[in-house]
Amino acid sequence: MQSSQSFRLDDFIAGWIAGAASVVVGHPLDTVKTRLQAGKGYRNTLHCILTIYRKETVAGFFKGMSFPLASVTVYNSAVFGFFSNVQRLVSQYRYGDGRHPCGMLDLTVASMLTGLMSVGLGAPVDLVKIRLQMQTQMVLAENLHLAGNMPSGTSIPLRSVSIPSQRLYRGPIHCISSILQTEGPQGLYRGAGAMILRDVPGYTLYFLPYAVLCDLLRPDASSSPHPCSIWLAGGLAGSISWVTATPADVVKSRMQADAQLQRKYKGILHCISDSYRTEGAQVFFRGASVNAIRGFPMSSTMFLTYELSLQLFRSL
């Protein structure tokens, strides 16, 4: 009986369902965020949204979603399952009872370990998603570079270049095989160092605010949080986490989008210094507003779906 208290499978299943729901809600703004951070020619968030819609229609916002939908469900299953089970292990170790409520230090340890674990699964997922989201711009840039007759930095409309159905990647599987062929297995983990810098503090500022806000919003200590409280706490936690993680997220996105014909960045420090030198400090907060907006519905959907799924499983 003790082992079943320490390890539960339903956390993983609930995380899988929550992950699927959050991808559908958050992917359009995730595409906008990636274009803003790693793309060129967008003046601001609204200009980016209008440009994607005008050139690629609504389908442009869902570019690269099939892979996250398949993979992020597994990723979130691992994240939520790992976090919840580590919490119980910490409580078992410190208090002799896996059901003992975790303190702030316990939650911090569980969150940081979850962030570290998540990179192993999440780095390849993020890499493929970003390459698929960015491939329209990559094809355009490479065609112009190979032509050799356009001055550097020239901005021309996408439709004025003839690239009929030419794409770097036909889909997620082709993208993975291309990366393995051109960059080797380590290519799937390009940007993983920046992802650690993003996710270890990022998950700490994700699970801690959620736990604190849920406690503040519940009527009394013995009652369960109301679904509206879960929704609000989850949304606010997501916005806090994503905004604070934006600088590391910008570096990660740029390093993961940086592939193809000529590699621009030698490593994390070179990416940071080059970005700062060419675009100033504000570049590290590019997409912060999108992250804040996107973080709320994604995380509120994620936590609410997760908690309701758990309640359903445990009532059966």
LONULUM-673800 format. One record per residue (C-alpha): y, z, x. Coordinates in pm, 1 decimal, padded with zeros to 6 digits. Layout:
N
+----------+----------+----------+
|        Y |        Z |        X |
+----------+----------+----------+
|        Y |        Z |        X |
...
+----------+----------+----------+
***
This chain:
316
+----------+----------+----------+
|        Y |        Z |        X |
+----------+----------+----------+
|  00000.0 |  00000.0 |  00000.0 |
|  00236.0 |  00078.4 |  00286.9 |
|  00211.1 | -00272.5 |  00432.4 |
|  00301.2 | -00428.8 |  00097.5 |
|  00616.6 | -00215.2 |  00093.0 |
|  00709.8 | -00337.1 |  00440.9 |
|  00637.2 | -00706.0 |  00387.6 |
|  00694.9 | -00900.4 |  00066.5 |
|  00639.2 | -01271.1 |  00007.0 |
|  00856.4 | -01296.0 | -00304.1 |
|  01172.6 | -01272.2 | -00089.9 |
|  01073.7 | -01601.3 |  00076.1 |
|  01004.2 | -01773.3 | -00258.7 |
|  01332.7 | -01651.4 | -00409.3 |
|  01516.6 | -01770.8 | -00096.1 |
|  01356.2 | -02114.8 | -00132.2 |
|  01479.4 | -02149.9 | -00492.7 |
|  01825.5 | -02017.9 | -00400.6 |
|  01850.8 | -02263.9 | -00111.3 |
|  01781.5 | -02563.2 | -00338.2 |
|  02046.3 | -02452.9 | -00587.9 |
|  02309.4 | -02398.8 | -00316.7 |
|  02256.2 | -02740.8 | -00154.0 |
|  02321.6 | -02927.5 | -00478.0 |
|  02639.2 | -02723.5 | -00537.2 |
|  02773.4 | -02732.0 | -00181.7 |
|  02678.1 | -03065.9 | -00024.0 |
|  02978.2 | -03275.7 | -00139.5 |
|  03224.7 | -03036.3 |  00023.4 |
|  02995.1 | -03001.8 |  00324.3 |
|  03032.1 | -03377.2 |  00378.9 |
|  03412.1 | -03342.9 |  00358.5 |
|  03402.2 | -03052.6 |  00607.2 |
|  03191.3 | -03248.6 |  00855.6 |
|  03415.7 | -03556.2 |  00833.7 |
|  03726.3 | -03341.4 |  00888.0 |
|  03577.5 | -03160.1 |  01186.9 |
|  03403.4 | -03443.6 |  01367.4 |
|  03562.4 | -03756.4 |  01221.3 |
|  03886.9 | -03940.4 |  01281.6 |
|  04173.9 | -04064.7 |  01070.0 |
|  04191.5 | -03796.0 |  00801.3 |
|  04534.0 | -03634.7 |  00752.1 |
|  04411.9 | -03341.2 |  00541.6 |
|  04138.8 | -03232.8 |  00300.8 |
|  04272.0 | -03426.1 |  00000.4 |
|  04317.0 | -03743.3 |  00207.9 |
|  03958.8 | -03707.3 |  00333.6 |
|  03821.1 | -03668.3 | -00021.3 |
|  04017.9 | -03968.5 | -00150.6 |
|  03919.3 | -04182.2 |  00149.3 |
|  03547.4 | -04107.4 |  00106.0 |
|  03568.2 | -04179.2 | -00266.1 |
|  03766.1 | -04502.6 | -00221.0 |
|  03545.4 | -04645.1 |  00054.3 |
|  03204.0 | -04506.4 | -00037.3 |
|  03232.1 | -04399.9 | -00406.1 |
|  03077.7 | -04074.4 | -00533.4 |
|  02757.0 | -04151.1 | -00340.9 |
|  02948.9 | -04093.7 | -00015.9 |
|  02977.5 | -03722.0 | -00090.9 |
|  02598.9 | -03692.7 | -00120.1 |
|  02521.7 | -03885.2 |  00198.2 |
|  02246.8 | -03711.6 |  00391.3 |
|  02158.6 | -03471.3 |  00106.8 |
|  01788.3 | -03554.1 |  00077.7 |
|  01708.2 | -03396.7 |  00413.4 |
|  01902.5 | -03070.6 |  00352.1 |
|  01752.6 | -03046.3 |  00004.5 |
|  01404.0 | -03063.8 |  00153.4 |
|  01478.2 | -02857.8 |  00464.4 |
|  01749.3 | -02608.2 |  00363.0 |
|  01517.7 | -02474.2 |  00094.3 |
|  01269.8 | -02384.4 |  00370.8 |
|  01555.2 | -02261.4 |  00591.9 |
|  01697.0 | -02029.6 |  00323.3 |
|  01349.9 | -01911.8 |  00237.0 |
|  01311.2 | -01803.1 |  00600.9 |
|  01662.0 | -01649.5 |  00617.6 |
|  01639.7 | -01439.7 |  00301.0 |
|  01273.3 | -01352.5 |  00352.1 |
|  01332.7 | -01255.6 |  00715.5 |
|  01646.6 | -01052.6 |  00639.8 |
|  01489.4 | -00858.0 |  00352.8 |
|  01168.7 | -00784.7 |  00541.7 |
|  01355.2 | -00682.3 |  00859.6 |
|  01559.7 | -00442.2 |  00645.8 |
|  01239.0 | -00281.2 |  00522.6 |
|  01094.3 | -00267.5 |  00876.0 |
|  01411.6 | -00099.5 |  01005.5 |
|  01400.6 |  00152.4 |  00721.2 |
|  01031.4 |  00214.4 |  00785.0 |
|  01100.2 |  00270.4 |  01154.5 |
|  01412.2 |  00487.5 |  01115.9 |
|  01339.2 |  00680.2 |  00795.9 |
|  00961.6 |  00653.1 |  00755.5 |
|  01002.3 |  00470.3 |  00424.0 |
|  01055.3 |  00096.5 |  00381.2 |
|  01231.9 |  00158.6 |  00048.7 |
|  01498.6 |  00384.2 |  00202.1 |
|  01848.4 |  00229.0 |  00160.5 |
|  01981.2 |  00073.3 |  00480.4 |
|  02300.1 |  00201.0 |  00640.4 |
|  02571.9 | -00024.6 |  00782.9 |
|  02417.6 | -00019.6 |  01131.5 |
|  02076.2 | -00112.4 |  00988.7 |
|  02227.8 | -00404.0 |  00795.2 |
|  02417.7 | -00519.4 |  01105.1 |
|  02099.2 | -00525.2 |  01315.0 |
|  01905.9 | -00710.3 |  01042.2 |
|  02192.6 | -00961.4 |  00997.5 |
|  02227.1 | -01035.6 |  01369.1 |
|  01851.8 | -01084.8 |  01411.5 |
|  01853.4 | -01315.2 |  01108.8 |
|  02137.1 | -01519.5 |  01262.0 |
|  01944.6 | -01555.5 |  01587.0 |
|  01624.6 | -01655.3 |  01407.6 |
|  01808.6 | -01904.8 |  01188.9 |
|  01918.2 | -02119.0 |  01484.5 |
|  01558.0 | -02206.4 |  01572.4 |
|  01508.6 | -02356.7 |  01226.4 |
|  01863.7 | -02456.2 |  01141.6 |
|  01978.3 | -02644.2 |  01453.6 |
|  01761.9 | -02956.5 |  01396.7 |
|  01839.8 | -02949.7 |  01022.0 |
|  02215.9 | -02936.8 |  01086.4 |
|  02193.6 | -03202.8 |  01356.5 |
|  02015.7 | -03456.6 |  01134.6 |
|  02244.6 | -03378.1 |  00838.7 |
|  02557.4 | -03432.9 |  01049.9 |
|  02427.9 | -03753.8 |  01210.7 |
|  02352.9 | -03893.9 |  00862.8 |
|  02691.4 | -03781.8 |  00727.5 |
|  02878.1 | -03931.7 |  01024.0 |
|  02685.1 | -04253.9 |  01074.4 |
|  02936.3 | -04477.9 |  00892.0 |
|  03207.1 | -04375.2 |  01137.3 |
|  02966.7 | -04394.5 |  01434.0 |
|  02865.4 | -04754.9 |  01355.0 |
|  03229.6 | -04851.1 |  01318.0 |
|  03333.3 | -04686.8 |  01645.3 |
|  03044.1 | -04838.3 |  01838.9 |
|  03102.2 | -05189.7 |  01705.2 |
|  03464.2 | -05173.1 |  01813.3 |
|  03372.1 | -05026.6 |  02151.8 |
|  03114.0 | -05297.2 |  02218.1 |
|  03350.0 | -05572.9 |  02105.5 |
|  03585.3 | -05459.5 |  02381.2 |
|  03882.1 | -05631.7 |  02222.5 |
|  04036.9 | -05343.3 |  02032.8 |
|  04278.3 | -05100.9 |  02198.9 |
|  04168.5 | -04738.9 |  02215.2 |
|  04275.2 | -04530.5 |  01919.6 |
|  04334.1 | -04831.2 |  01690.3 |
|  04299.3 | -04731.5 |  01327.9 |
|  04175.5 | -05002.3 |  01093.6 |
|  04031.5 | -04984.9 |  00741.2 |
|  03655.5 | -04949.7 |  00721.9 |
|  03625.5 | -05245.0 |  00485.7 |
|  03798.2 | -05479.2 |  00733.1 |
|  03499.6 | -05458.1 |  00965.0 |
|  03192.2 | -05648.9 |  00860.3 |
|  02893.4 | -05415.9 |  00890.5 |
|  02664.5 | -05536.8 |  00610.0 |
|  02394.2 | -05276.4 |  00557.6 |
|  02403.3 | -05194.7 |  00930.1 |
|  02326.3 | -04830.5 |  00986.7 |
|  02221.2 | -04629.7 |  01284.2 |
|  01962.3 | -04442.4 |  01078.0 |
|  01765.3 | -04560.2 |  00778.0 |
|  01698.4 | -04203.5 |  00671.6 |
|  01607.8 | -03852.1 |  00794.9 |
|  01270.2 | -03946.7 |  00945.9 |
|  01417.4 | -04246.5 |  01128.2 |
|  01703.1 | -04025.4 |  01248.7 |
|  01461.2 | -03766.9 |  01393.0 |
|  01245.9 | -04032.9 |  01563.7 |
|  01558.1 | -04201.3 |  01708.3 |
|  01684.9 | -03872.1 |  01850.5 |
|  01343.2 | -03795.0 |  02001.2 |
|  01328.3 | -04141.3 |  02160.4 |
|  01682.1 | -04145.0 |  02300.6 |
|  01744.6 | -03776.2 |  02376.1 |
|  01401.8 | -03613.3 |  02388.4 |
|  01291.3 | -03296.7 |  02202.5 |
|  01590.5 | -03106.0 |  02341.9 |
|  01814.8 | -03355.5 |  02160.3 |
|  01722.5 | -03190.8 |  01829.1 |
|  01877.7 | -02868.2 |  01959.0 |
|  02207.1 | -03016.7 |  02076.0 |
|  02479.4 | -02773.6 |  01972.4 |
|  02234.3 | -02481.9 |  01936.4 |
|  02444.4 | -02265.4 |  02172.5 |
|  02750.3 | -02314.8 |  01952.6 |
|  02532.2 | -02245.5 |  01649.5 |
|  02431.6 | -01906.4 |  01796.0 |
|  02803.4 | -01827.6 |  01841.8 |
|  02851.9 | -01922.7 |  01476.5 |
|  02546.6 | -01770.7 |  01307.6 |
|  02497.6 | -01431.5 |  01473.9 |
|  02845.1 | -01303.3 |  01373.8 |
|  02842.6 | -01537.4 |  01072.4 |
|  02537.8 | -01379.6 |  00909.2 |
|  02671.5 | -01031.6 |  00988.9 |
|  02988.8 | -01121.0 |  00798.4 |
|  02772.6 | -01268.7 |  00522.2 |
|  02525.4 | -00994.8 |  00436.2 |
|  02751.3 | -00694.3 |  00510.7 |
|  03041.8 | -00791.0 |  00278.6 |
|  02786.6 | -00882.5 |  00010.1 |
|  02620.3 | -00539.7 |  00031.7 |
|  02954.7 | -00355.0 |  00040.4 |
|  03103.2 | -00552.2 | -00250.7 |
|  02788.6 | -00510.2 | -00462.0 |
|  02808.4 | -00133.5 | -00408.7 |
|  03177.4 | -00129.2 | -00502.1 |
|  03123.4 | -00336.2 | -00815.7 |
|  02821.8 | -00148.3 | -00954.9 |
|  02902.0 |  00112.5 | -01225.4 |
|  02703.3 |  00390.1 | -01056.1 |
|  02475.6 |  00432.8 | -00755.2 |
|  02153.9 |  00430.2 | -00958.6 |
|  02218.8 |  00108.1 | -01154.4 |
|  02151.2 | -00249.8 | -01048.1 |
|  02449.6 | -00480.6 | -00993.6 |
|  02549.9 | -00693.8 | -01292.9 |
|  02492.9 | -01071.9 | -01250.9 |
|  02870.9 | -01124.9 | -01259.1 |
|  02908.1 | -00871.7 | -00976.1 |
|  02636.6 | -01048.4 | -00773.9 |
|  02810.5 | -01383.5 | -00833.8 |
|  03152.2 | -01249.7 | -00725.7 |
|  03021.6 | -01051.8 | -00426.1 |
|  02811.0 | -01347.3 | -00308.0 |
|  03100.4 | -01591.1 | -00341.4 |
|  03348.9 | -01369.6 | -00155.8 |
|  03093.7 | -01296.5 |  00118.5 |
|  03036.1 | -01669.4 |  00162.2 |
|  03407.5 | -01745.0 |  00191.1 |
|  03462.6 | -01462.1 |  00441.1 |
|  03165.3 | -01568.7 |  00653.0 |
|  03248.9 | -01939.6 |  00659.5 |
|  03621.2 | -01897.7 |  00732.4 |
|  03557.2 | -01663.7 |  01026.8 |
|  03282.5 | -01895.3 |  01154.7 |
|  03500.4 | -02208.9 |  01139.0 |
|  03601.4 | -02226.4 |  01511.6 |
|  03238.3 | -02210.8 |  01627.7 |
|  03141.6 | -02445.3 |  01343.0 |
|  03395.2 | -02705.0 |  01463.3 |
|  03247.9 | -02694.0 |  01816.3 |
|  02892.7 | -02716.0 |  01678.1 |
|  02977.3 | -03012.0 |  01450.4 |
|  03146.6 | -03202.2 |  01733.9 |
|  02859.6 | -03147.4 |  01974.2 |
|  02600.1 | -03248.5 |  01714.9 |
|  02793.8 | -03558.7 |  01609.6 |
|  02844.5 | -03649.0 |  01977.6 |
|  02557.6 | -03878.4 |  02064.2 |
|  02502.4 | -04249.7 |  02040.0 |
|  02624.4 | -04480.6 |  02317.6 |
|  02847.0 | -04257.2 |  02527.5 |
|  02832.6 | -03879.6 |  02534.5 |
|  03176.2 | -03722.5 |  02525.8 |
|  03103.3 | -03350.6 |  02577.2 |
|  02907.7 | -03204.7 |  02869.2 |
|  02863.9 | -02865.9 |  02703.2 |
|  03022.8 | -02596.1 |  02484.8 |
|  03305.2 | -02506.1 |  02725.5 |
|  03387.6 | -02872.6 |  02787.9 |
|  03395.1 | -02937.9 |  02412.1 |
|  03629.2 | -02640.3 |  02358.1 |
|  03864.5 | -02731.5 |  02646.9 |
|  03871.9 | -03104.5 |  02562.7 |
|  03934.6 | -03039.9 |  02193.1 |
|  04210.5 | -02790.5 |  02274.5 |
|  04373.4 | -03019.5 |  02531.2 |
|  04378.1 | -03326.2 |  02307.0 |
|  04436.6 | -03172.9 |  01963.1 |
|  04571.2 | -02819.3 |  02013.8 |
|  04450.8 | -02483.3 |  01884.9 |
|  04470.1 | -02593.5 |  01521.4 |
|  04167.3 | -02816.7 |  01572.1 |
|  03942.4 | -02507.9 |  01569.8 |
|  04051.5 | -02428.8 |  01215.3 |
|  04000.7 | -02781.3 |  01085.9 |
|  03798.6 | -02761.9 |  00768.1 |
|  03869.0 | -02386.8 |  00722.6 |
|  04010.9 | -02441.7 |  00374.0 |
|  03708.5 | -02655.5 |  00281.1 |
|  03479.1 | -02386.2 |  00422.4 |
|  03654.4 | -02117.6 |  00215.5 |
|  03637.2 | -02325.7 | -00103.3 |
|  03283.2 | -02450.9 | -00039.3 |
|  03158.0 | -02109.4 |  00072.7 |
|  03231.9 | -01947.2 | -00263.3 |
|  03026.6 | -02162.4 | -00505.5 |
|  02747.7 | -02215.1 | -00252.0 |
|  02703.8 | -01846.3 | -00174.0 |
|  02762.0 | -01720.9 | -00528.3 |
|  02494.6 | -01966.6 | -00647.4 |
|  02266.3 | -01865.2 | -00360.0 |
|  02285.4 | -01486.8 | -00409.2 |
|  02275.9 | -01502.5 | -00789.3 |
|  01974.6 | -01736.2 | -00791.8 |
|  01803.9 | -01524.2 | -00526.3 |
|  01855.4 | -01192.5 | -00708.5 |
|  01760.9 | -01331.7 | -01051.6 |
|  01450.2 | -01497.9 | -00906.3 |
|  01346.5 | -01168.0 | -00745.2 |
|  01398.4 | -00982.9 | -01073.9 |
|  01185.4 | -01241.8 | -01252.8 |
|  00902.2 | -01225.0 | -00995.5 |
|  00897.4 | -00845.0 | -00993.7 |
|  00892.4 | -00823.9 | -01372.9 |
|  00580.7 | -01041.6 | -01398.8 |
+----------+----------+----------+
***
